[in-house]
Amino acid sequence: DIPIPDSYWTVQDASAPAFVTIPSNRRIGVDDTVCVRVVVPAKPTGVFLAYAPFPNTPWDSVLVDLVGEHSKVSVPVHLQPVKDVRNTYRDSTHIYEADVRLRDVDVYRATGYIEFRGGEWNCEGGLAPVDYNPELLYISEMLTVEVSDPQNSSPYSLDRYMDLPLCTELDSDGRWVMAAKLPFEPHNIPLPDNHGMVWLPYMCRLRRMAYTDYTQCLATRYPMMHWFGDSNLRRALKKLTTLGRWCQTGEEQLTRPCICEDYKEEFTRFNSTYREMLIDMDPESGGHMLTDESADFTTTPAGMARIYFHKWEGLSPKNKPAWHKSF
């Protein structure tokens, strides 16, 4: 409930940059929250005005994180439009905010950018995608948040991470941590991403699983699944169906098929050009696309998991018919 200055809504300079502000107390204890705001002044987009967000979604695609200076812990800021009618207008200033709970001791700085303005992120309905050209947010060097724990009693400290119980839910709150800075052996946790970061929840512990164990878990608990996604999910499916052997080495991971352009790659487990397919997963041999039209598509074979995969396009006008009609 921190008031928003009227001047934020009335910026007239079209060259004024979007900026981050933190209007709350910036010296806090572990598990306290800070208010983070992003102000996006009105600015001509230079594109056709048919672009518009889905109902009840923001005009702008804005990504912000709070990053620890020393630990490099990165906490996502889940921005939402403030409740003001001006946020529903295309040509108005738009203001977003979030209460961010910080649990790791450090001095944090905001980092972030605007991906798209004016609904340009939504090209459903036959519109041509807008070139991706991120716009950096203005963030003052003085804008920091200090989190302290004088008694060294925080239950969220990474020094105590291996004492946490194993996670049993998929949506546990957490943060991105640089694997090289962990105070314990990283082989006990999931592999880091391409930037050396790994997602670690605050309240529970993630562990690394062998692909055979993971597939056996799917067969036992989730024998029938529906996967909807773009080429990123297709590459994840290649990794899963080969039990981790696809793009396994460091050299392979730097190639274009492993990073993005795999649609022309020869692949024997399934046809990469198909938009819809059924794949049966076996814990020992991996996954293969069903090709027998006489097979019973409604029943998953014993001891296996079945994946129905529907590929949609990403930032593209090719989603015809609409993907939601395939649910």
C-alpha positions in Angstrom: 0.0 0.0 0.0 2.9 2.4 -0.6 1.5 5.4 -2.6 2.6 5.8 -6.2 3.8 9.4 -7.0 1.5 11.1 -9.6 4.5 12.1 -11.5 5.1 8.5 -12.5 1.8 8.5 -14.5 2.4 11.8 -16.2 5.9 11.4 -17.8 5.6 13.3 -21.1 9.1 12.7 -22.5 9.0 9.9 -25.1 12.7 9.3 -24.6 12.3 8.7 -20.8 13.6 5.2 -20.0 11.6 2.7 -18.1 13.1 2.3 -14.6 13.1 0.3 -11.4 12.3 1.8 -8.0 12.2 0.2 -4.5 10.0 2.5 -2.3 10.1 0.3 0.8 12.7 -0.1 3.6 15.9 -1.4 2.0 17.6 -2.7 5.1 15.7 -5.9 6.1 16.1 -9.2 7.9 15.9 -12.7 6.6 12.4 -13.6 5.3 11.3 -9.9 5.1 9.8 -8.4 1.9 10.6 -5.4 -0.2 8.3 -3.7 -2.7 9.8 -3.6 -6.2 8.2 -1.4 -8.9 8.9 -0.9 -12.6 7.6 2.2 -14.4 7.2 2.0 -18.1 6.5 5.5 -19.6 4.3 5.7 -22.6 6.3 5.4 -25.8 5.4 5.0 -29.5 6.0 1.4 -30.5 6.2 1.9 -34.2 4.3 -1.2 -34.9 0.8 -2.0 -36.2 -1.7 -1.4 -33.4 -3.4 -4.8 -33.9 -1.0 -6.2 -31.3 -2.7 -6.6 -27.9 -2.3 -8.8 -24.9 -4.7 -11.5 -23.8 -7.5 -10.3 -21.5 -6.3 -9.5 -18.0 -2.6 -9.7 -19.0 -0.1 -6.9 -19.1 0.8 -4.8 -22.1 4.5 -5.1 -21.5 6.7 -8.2 -21.0 9.1 -7.2 -18.2 11.8 -9.4 -16.6 13.4 -8.3 -13.3 15.6 -10.2 -10.8 17.2 -9.2 -7.5 20.8 -10.5 -7.6 23.2 -10.8 -4.6 26.5 -8.9 -5.0 28.5 -11.6 -3.2 26.6 -14.9 -3.5 25.2 -14.1 -7.0 21.9 -15.6 -5.7 19.2 -14.5 -8.2 15.6 -14.0 -7.0 12.9 -13.6 -9.7 10.5 -10.7 -9.2 7.0 -11.7 -10.2 5.6 -8.4 -11.4 1.9 -7.7 -11.7 0.2 -4.5 -13.0 -0.9 -2.2 -10.2 -4.6 -1.9 -9.8 -5.2 1.3 -11.8 -7.4 1.8 -14.9 -4.5 3.5 -16.7 -2.7 0.2 -16.8 -5.4 -1.1 -19.2 -4.7 1.7 -21.8 -2.3 1.1 -24.6 -0.9 4.6 -24.7 -0.6 5.2 -21.0 2.3 4.8 -18.7 2.2 1.3 -17.2 3.4 0.5 -13.6 4.1 -3.0 -12.3 5.0 -4.1 -8.8 5.7 -7.1 -6.6 6.5 -7.9 -3.0 9.7 -9.9 -3.0 10.6 -12.1 0.0 14.4 -12.3 0.5 15.9 -15.2 2.5 19.6 -15.2 1.7 22.0 -12.8 3.4 23.5 -10.4 0.9 23.3 -7.0 -0.7 21.0 -7.2 -3.7 20.8 -5.1 -6.8 18.0 -5.2 -9.4 18.7 -6.3 -13.0 16.2 -6.5 -15.8 14.8 -5.4 -19.2 11.7 -5.1 -21.2 11.3 -7.8 -23.8 8.3 -6.3 -25.6 6.0 -3.2 -25.3 2.4 -2.6 -26.3 1.3 -6.2 -26.5 4.0 -7.0 -29.1 4.8 -10.2 -27.2 1.4 -11.7 -28.5 1.4 -12.6 -32.2 -1.5 -15.1 -32.0 -4.1 -14.5 -34.6 -1.8 -14.4 -37.7 0.3 -11.4 -36.7 4.0 -11.4 -37.7 6.3 -11.7 -34.7 8.2 -8.5 -33.7 12.0 -8.7 -33.7 13.4 -9.5 -30.2 15.3 -6.4 -29.1 15.3 -6.2 -25.3 15.3 -2.7 -23.8 17.4 -2.3 -20.6 15.7 -0.8 -17.6 17.3 2.2 -15.9 18.5 1.1 -12.4 20.3 3.5 -10.1 23.7 2.4 -8.7 22.3 3.5 -5.3 19.3 1.1 -5.5 20.3 -1.8 -3.2 18.6 -4.0 -0.6 20.6 -5.3 2.3 19.5 -8.5 4.0 21.2 -9.3 7.4 21.1 -12.2 9.9 23.1 -11.1 13.0 22.4 -14.3 14.9 23.3 -16.6 11.9 20.1 -18.5 12.6 18.4 -18.5 9.2 16.9 -21.9 8.3 17.3 -20.9 4.7 21.0 -20.6 4.7 22.7 -22.7 1.9 25.0 -24.0 4.7 21.9 -25.9 5.9 20.5 -26.9 2.6 21.5 -30.6 2.7 19.6 -30.9 6.0 16.2 -30.1 4.3 13.7 -32.8 3.5 13.3 -33.9 -0.1 10.7 -31.9 -2.1 7.3 -33.5 -2.8 5.8 -30.6 -4.8 6.7 -29.0 -8.1 6.1 -25.3 -7.2 8.3 -24.8 -4.1 9.5 -21.2 -3.7 13.2 -20.8 -4.3 16.1 -18.9 -6.0 18.7 -19.4 -8.6 22.2 -20.1 -7.2 25.6 -20.2 -8.9 26.7 -23.9 -8.7 30.4 -22.9 -8.3 29.6 -21.0 -5.1 27.7 -23.8 -3.3 29.1 -24.7 0.2 28.5 -28.4 -0.5 29.2 -30.9 -3.3 27.1 -30.1 -6.4 26.7 -33.7 -7.4 23.9 -34.0 -4.8 21.6 -31.5 -6.6 20.3 -31.1 -10.2 22.7 -30.1 -12.9 23.2 -26.4 -13.5 21.9 -24.6 -16.6 24.0 -23.2 -19.4 24.9 -20.2 -17.2 26.1 -22.3 -14.3 23.0 -21.6 -12.2 20.8 -24.1 -10.4 17.3 -23.7 -8.9 17.2 -24.5 -5.2 14.0 -24.3 -3.1 14.0 -22.7 0.3 12.0 -25.2 2.2 12.9 -28.6 0.7 15.8 -30.2 -1.2 16.0 -31.3 -4.8 18.1 -34.3 -5.7 19.7 -35.5 -9.0 18.0 -38.5 -10.5 19.2 -41.0 -13.1 17.1 -41.0 -16.3 16.2 -44.6 -15.7 15.0 -43.8 -12.2 13.1 -40.8 -13.5 11.4 -42.8 -16.2 10.5 -45.5 -13.7 8.9 -42.9 -11.5 6.8 -41.6 -14.5 5.7 -45.2 -15.3 4.6 -45.7 -11.6 3.0 -42.3 -10.9 2.2 -40.6 -14.2 1.7 -43.3 -16.8 -0.2 -40.9 -19.1 1.0 -37.3 -19.6 0.2 -34.4 -22.0 3.1 -32.2 -23.1 2.4 -28.9 -24.8 5.3 -26.7 -25.9 7.5 -25.3 -28.6 10.9 -26.5 -29.8 12.4 -26.1 -26.3 10.1 -28.9 -25.1 10.9 -31.0 -28.1 14.6 -30.8 -27.2 13.8 -31.8 -23.6 11.9 -34.8 -25.1 14.9 -35.8 -27.1 16.9 -35.7 -23.9 14.4 -37.8 -22.1 13.7 -40.4 -24.8 17.5 -41.1 -25.2 17.8 -41.4 -21.4 20.2 -38.4 -21.4 22.4 -39.5 -24.3 21.3 -36.7 -26.7 23.6 -33.7 -26.5 25.5 -35.3 -23.7 29.0 -34.0 -24.1 30.2 -30.5 -23.5 31.2 -30.1 -27.2 27.8 -31.3 -28.4 26.0 -28.9 -26.0 27.6 -25.9 -27.8 26.3 -26.9 -31.2 23.3 -25.3 -32.9 21.0 -28.3 -32.7 21.5 -28.6 -29.0 20.9 -24.9 -28.4 18.1 -24.1 -30.7 18.0 -25.3 -34.3 17.3 -29.1 -34.1 14.4 -29.4 -36.5 16.6 -30.6 -39.4 18.6 -33.0 -37.3 18.2 -36.8 -37.9 16.6 -38.4 -34.9 15.4 -42.0 -34.6 13.3 -41.9 -31.5 10.5 -39.8 -33.0 9.9 -37.5 -36.0 11.0 -34.0 -35.2 8.7 -32.5 -37.8 5.4 -34.0 -36.4 3.1 -31.6 -34.5 1.3 -34.3 -32.6 2.6 -37.8 -31.6 2.4 -40.5 -28.9 5.6 -41.7 -27.3 6.0 -44.7 -25.0 8.7 -44.4 -22.4 10.5 -47.5 -21.1 12.8 -47.2 -18.1 15.5 -49.4 -19.7 15.4 -48.5 -23.4 14.0 -45.0 -23.4 11.2 -43.6 -25.6 9.9 -44.3 -29.1 7.1 -42.8 -31.1 4.1 -45.1 -31.8 3.8 -45.8 -35.5 1.4 -48.8 -35.4 -2.0 -47.4 -36.3 -3.7 -50.5 -35.0 -2.2 -50.0 -31.5 -4.5 -49.2 -28.6 -3.9 -45.5 -28.1 -6.0 -45.3 -25.0 -4.1 -47.8 -22.8 -0.5 -47.3 -21.6 1.5 -50.6 -21.7 2.4 -52.1 -18.3 5.6 -50.8 -16.8 5.8 -47.8 -19.2 4.8 -44.2 -19.4 3.0 -42.6 -22.4 3.5 -39.0 -23.5 1.1 -37.2 -25.8 3.1 -34.4 -27.3 1.6 -31.4 -29.1 4.1 -28.9 -30.5 3.0 -25.3 -30.8 5.0 -22.5 -32.2 6.7 -19.9 -30.0 6.7 -16.2 -31.1 5.1 -17.0 -34.4 1.8 -16.6 -36.3 1.7 -20.3 -37.2 -0.5 -21.4 -34.3 -3.5 -22.4 -36.5 -5.6 -24.1 -35.3 -5.3 -22.6 -31.9 -3.3 -24.8 -29.6 -5.9 -24.9 -26.8 -8.3 -26.8 -29.1 -6.0 -29.8 -28.7 -6.5 -30.2 -25.0 
